[in-house]
């Protein structure tokens, strides 16, 4: 039955993509559209690109998992999807054209390409940031996930005229994307490029943001924006909600970050632990895990990172969907226990997420960093039977800090 339904679902999504392009009159023909794909960094890169281009006088629209703008009006992306379907992208592009934006920057996801959401768009540029194991259950294997990521490049090569392919040359799978680009124009970028050696973006701390800056720099330079204008824009970028977002810096730091893969979580922990140690403090981690039924394999890996880097670890609920949240936390806890630094006295399980955050803030001292990962700027906690609980990590933190007179 599944073998019969799969092509029917594929056709269904293909037709949605085609019909939406027709209804909104193929808006990508009137604006330069650049798509960004990768496991990590898409939202930051898309937001940074829009800021650099707009700062240089090139009005830009962007669509990310956190925010969206037609180039004039900025709103929160409340769809819960980085690459929404059902007419959304073509409608967004038409709104950007109507607002007289010159560019549109879009996150492109693997699940989006499987559902043909990247099609019937004239791509001016496509970007590969990185790839790590993710969404393995939904795709069936890492290889299929990789192919879904490559599909953006393959489609752009055969259906877009004059497209430029931007590729992170340091990623182990760079050659897969170089191959997918074929004879198209390719620009390789690296976070060790001499051009970005002296760049500084206060809103994007940590070495893990370097590749996002490198990608944005390469694209901006190719599109004719000067080095000086890029540097100036980096200095005025305000960051992205829920991405290494410091709610407070003193007397201790409280950080909200979307990190939801083992690699991104470790990078965040490394940076924040180093920052805490330099101030004579410790790292306090509030950790859940991926939504119920998805990417089960990474729960223990993420737990181990919390055990390796966290001086105090609080395990809590995140997005259980229809899975028993206690079961999810047990798996994460097993990962914490596998750390050589494991100490049962520094690990707590508090299922209520607000209570977990309050407990973490209550134990924080001057110089510490409290990091809350997994939710970022998301607006809901997803529970059983498709129910959603309104949520704002930032608002919860601010409420707790206010009650604590901090």
C-alpha positions in Angstrom: 0.0 0.0 0.0 2.8 2.4 0.9 4.5 1.9 -2.5 1.3 2.9 -4.2 0.6 5.9 -1.9 4.1 7.4 -2.1 4.0 8.5 -5.8 0.4 9.7 -5.3 1.5 11.9 -2.4 4.5 13.1 -4.5 2.1 14.0 -7.4 -0.2 15.8 -5.0 2.5 18.0 -3.6 3.9 18.6 -7.1 0.5 19.9 -8.3 0.2 22.2 -5.3 3.6 23.7 -6.2 2.7 24.1 -9.8 -0.8 25.5 -9.3 0.4 28.0 -6.7 3.1 29.3 -9.1 0.4 29.8 -11.7 -2.0 31.5 -9.4 0.6 34.0 -8.2 2.0 34.4 -11.7 5.5 33.1 -11.2 6.7 35.9 -9.0 10.4 34.6 -8.9 10.8 35.9 -12.4 10.7 39.4 -11.1 13.0 39.1 -8.0 16.4 37.6 -7.3 15.7 34.5 -5.1 18.5 32.9 -3.2 17.8 29.6 -1.3 19.9 28.4 1.6 20.1 24.8 2.6 21.9 22.9 5.3 21.3 21.1 8.6 22.4 24.1 10.7 22.6 27.8 10.2 19.9 28.4 7.6 17.8 30.8 9.7 20.9 32.8 10.8 22.3 33.0 7.3 19.0 34.1 5.7 18.4 36.8 8.3 22.0 38.0 8.0 21.8 38.2 4.2 18.6 40.2 4.4 20.2 42.6 6.8 23.4 43.1 4.8 21.5 43.6 1.5 18.9 46.0 3.0 21.7 47.9 4.8 23.4 48.3 1.4 20.2 49.9 0.0 18.9 46.7 -1.7 15.5 46.1 -0.2 15.2 42.4 0.7 12.5 39.9 1.7 13.2 36.8 3.7 11.5 33.7 4.9 13.0 31.8 7.8 11.7 29.4 10.5 11.8 32.3 13.0 10.8 35.5 11.0 9.5 36.6 7.6 9.5 39.9 5.8 8.3 41.1 2.4 11.0 43.7 2.7 8.8 46.2 4.4 6.8 44.5 7.1 8.4 42.0 9.5 6.4 39.3 11.2 7.0 36.1 13.1 6.7 32.8 11.2 3.8 31.2 13.0 3.4 28.3 10.6 5.8 26.0 12.5 7.5 25.2 9.3 10.8 26.6 7.9 9.5 26.0 4.3 5.7 26.2 4.4 3.6 24.6 1.7 0.1 25.1 0.4 0.7 28.2 -1.8 2.7 29.9 1.0 6.1 30.4 -0.8 4.7 31.7 -4.0 2.4 34.0 -2.2 5.3 35.2 -0.1 7.3 35.9 -3.3 4.4 37.8 -4.9 4.1 39.9 -1.7 7.9 40.6 -1.9 7.6 41.7 -5.6 4.6 43.9 -4.7 6.6 45.5 -1.9 9.3 46.3 -4.5 12.0 44.1 -2.9 14.9 43.3 -5.1 15.9 40.1 -3.3 14.3 37.2 -1.5 16.2 34.9 0.8 14.5 31.5 1.6 15.4 28.6 3.8 15.2 25.3 1.9 14.6 22.2 3.8 15.0 18.5 2.9 11.3 17.8 3.7 10.4 20.8 1.5 12.3 19.5 -1.5 10.7 16.1 -1.1 7.4 17.8 -1.3 8.5 19.9 -4.4 8.2 23.2 -2.6 11.5 24.4 -4.3 10.0 23.9 -7.8 8.7 26.5 -10.2 11.0 29.1 -8.6 13.7 30.8 -10.7 16.7 30.6 -8.4 19.4 33.3 -8.8 21.5 31.5 -6.2 21.5 28.4 -4.0 23.7 27.8 -0.9 25.0 24.8 0.8 26.1 25.4 4.4 26.6 21.9 6.0 25.0 18.5 6.5 24.8 16.3 9.5 22.4 13.4 10.4 18.9 14.7 10.8 15.3 13.6 10.0 16.6 10.1 9.4 13.3 8.4 10.3 11.3 10.6 7.9 13.8 10.1 5.0 14.7 6.5 5.7 18.5 7.0 5.7 21.2 9.6 5.8 21.9 9.0 2.1 18.3 9.8 1.2 18.5 12.9 3.4 21.6 13.9 1.5 19.9 13.4 -1.8 17.0 15.5 -0.6 19.4 18.3 0.2 21.2 18.0 -3.1 17.8 18.2 -4.9 17.8 22.0 -4.6 21.1 22.1 -6.5 20.0 19.6 -9.1 16.8 21.4 -9.8 18.4 24.9 -9.9 21.0 23.6 -12.4 18.4 22.3 -14.8 15.6 24.9 -14.4 17.2 28.2 -13.5 19.2 30.4 -15.9 22.4 32.0 -14.6 22.2 30.5 -11.2 25.2 30.7 -8.9 26.1 27.8 -6.6 27.6 28.7 -3.2 29.3 25.8 -1.4 31.0 25.4 2.0 34.2 23.8 0.8 35.1 22.7 4.4 32.1 20.4 4.7 33.0 16.7 4.2 30.1 16.4 1.7 31.1 19.5 -0.3 31.9 17.3 -3.4 28.4 16.0 -3.5 27.1 19.5 -4.0 29.9 20.5 -6.4 28.8 17.5 -8.4 25.2 18.4 -8.2 26.0 21.9 -9.5 27.5 20.4 -12.7 28.9 23.0 -15.0 27.2 25.9 -13.2 29.0 28.8 -11.7 30.4 27.7 -8.4 31.7 29.9 -5.5 33.4 28.0 -2.7 33.5 29.7 0.7 35.2 28.9 4.0 35.2 30.2 7.5 39.0 30.5 7.2 38.9 32.7 4.1 41.3 35.7 4.3 38.4 38.0 3.4 36.5 37.3 6.6 39.5 37.0 8.9 38.9 40.3 10.5 35.1 40.4 10.3 33.2 40.8 13.6 29.5 40.4 14.3 28.7 41.0 18.0 25.3 39.5 17.6 26.7 36.2 16.2 29.2 35.0 18.8 31.0 31.7 18.8 33.0 29.9 16.1 30.0 28.0 14.9 28.6 31.2 13.4 31.7 31.8 11.3 30.4 29.7 8.4 27.1 31.6 8.3 29.1 34.9 8.1 31.3 33.4 5.4 28.4 32.3 3.3 26.6 35.7 3.6 29.9 37.5 2.8 30.5 35.4 -0.3 27.0 36.0 -1.6 27.0 39.7 -0.9 30.4 40.2 -2.6 29.2 38.2 -5.7 26.1 40.4 -5.9 28.2 43.6 -5.9 28.1 44.8 -2.3 31.4 46.2 -1.1 33.6 44.8 1.6 33.2 48.0 3.6 29.4 47.9 3.4 29.3 44.2 4.5 31.6 45.0 7.5 29.4 47.9 8.5 26.2 45.7 8.3 27.8 43.0 10.4 28.3 45.5 13.2 24.6 46.6 13.2 23.0 43.1 12.9 20.8 42.5 15.9 20.8 38.7 15.8 17.9 36.2 15.4 15.3 35.4 18.0 16.0 32.1 19.6 19.5 31.7 18.1 22.2 32.3 20.7 19.9 34.9 22.2 21.1 36.4 25.4 18.0 37.4 27.4 20.3 38.9 30.1 24.1 39.1 30.4 24.5 40.1 34.1 24.9 39.1 36.8 24.7 35.8 34.9 23.9 35.0 31.3 20.6 33.4 30.3 20.6 32.2 26.7 17.9 30.8 24.5 19.1 28.7 21.5 17.4 26.4 19.0 20.2 23.8 19.0 18.4 20.6 18.2 21.2 18.4 16.7 24.1 16.9 18.6 26.6 18.9 16.6 24.9 22.3 17.2 24.3 21.5 20.8 28.0 20.7 21.4 29.0 23.9 19.6 26.7 26.0 21.8 27.9 24.2 25.0 31.6 24.6 24.1 31.2 28.4 23.6 29.0 29.1 26.6 31.1 26.9 28.9 34.3 28.7 27.8 32.6 32.0 28.4 31.4 31.0 31.9 34.9 29.6 32.9 36.5 32.9 31.8 34.2 34.7 34.2 34.7 32.2 37.0 31.3 30.7 36.6 29.7 27.4 35.5 27.4 26.2 32.8 23.8 25.2 33.6 22.0 23.3 30.9 18.2 22.9 30.5 17.7 20.2 27.9 14.8 18.3 26.3 15.1 16.5 23.0 13.6 16.1 19.5 9.8 15.7 19.2 8.3 12.4 19.9 8.9 9.7 17.3 11.6 11.7 15.5 15.3 11.3 15.4 15.3 9.0 18.4 19.0 8.1 17.8 20.2 11.6 18.8 18.6 11.7 22.3 21.5 9.9 24.0 24.1 11.8 22.0 22.6 15.1 23.2 22.4 13.9 26.7 26.1 12.9 26.7 27.0 16.4 25.5 25.0 17.9 28.4 26.9 15.6 30.8 30.3 16.5 29.3 29.8 20.2 29.3 27.2 21.1 31.9 28.1 21.7 35.5 24.4 21.4 36.3 21.9 19.7 34.0 18.1 19.9 34.2 16.2 17.5 31.9 12.7 18.6 30.9 9.9 18.3 28.4 10.1 19.7 24.9 7.8 18.5 22.1 6.6 15.0 23.0 3.8 14.9 20.5 2.2 11.4 21.0 5.2 9.9 22.7 5.5 9.4 26.4 7.6 12.4 27.5 9.0 10.4 30.4 10.4 7.8 27.9 12.1 10.6 25.9 13.7 12.0 29.0 14.8 8.6 30.2 16.7 8.2 26.9 18.3 11.6 27.2 19.2 10.8 30.8 21.0 7.6 29.7 23.1 9.8 27.5 24.0 12.0 30.4 24.9 8.9 32.5 27.3 7.8 29.7 29.5 10.9 30.3 32.7 10.3 32.1 31.9 13.4 34.2 28.5 12.0 35.3 27.5 12.9 38.8 23.9 12.1 39.8 23.8 15.0 42.2 24.2 17.5 39.4 21.4 16.1 37.2 17.7 16.9 37.8 14.6 15.8 36.0 11.8 18.5 36.1 9.1 17.6 33.5 7.3 21.0 33.6 9.5 23.2 31.3 8.7 26.5 33.1 9.5 25.0 36.5 12.8 23.6 35.0 13.8 27.0 33.7 12.9 28.6 37.1 15.1 26.0 38.9 18.0 26.7 36.6 17.8 30.5 37.1 17.4 30.0 40.8 20.7 28.1 41.1 22.6 30.6 38.8 25.4 32.7 40.4 27.4 35.7 39.1 29.5 34.6 36.1 27.3 31.6 35.3 25.6 30.9 31.9 22.2 29.3 31.9 21.4 27.8 28.4 17.9 26.7 27.3 18.0 24.7 24.1 15.6 23.1 21.7 12.7 25.6 21.5 14.3 28.8 20.4 11.7 31.2 19.2 9.0 28.6 18.6 5.5 29.5 19.6 4.1 26.2 20.8 4.8 23.0 22.7 3.4 20.1 20.8 1.7 17.4 22.9 -0.6 14.4 22.2 -3.4 14.3 19.6 -2.1 17.3 17.7 -2.7 19.7 20.6 -0.5 22.8 21.0 0.3 24.7 24.2 1.2 28.4 23.6 4.9 29.0 24.5 7.5 31.7 24.4 10.8 30.8 25.9 11.9 34.4 26.1 8.7 35.5 27.8 9.0 32.7 30.3 12.5 33.7 31.2 11.6 37.4 31.4 8.7 36.6 33.7 10.9 34.4 36.0 13.6 37.1 36.1 11.0 39.8 37.0 9.6 37.7 39.8 13.2 37.2 41.1 13.9 40.9 40.9 16.7 40.3 38.5 
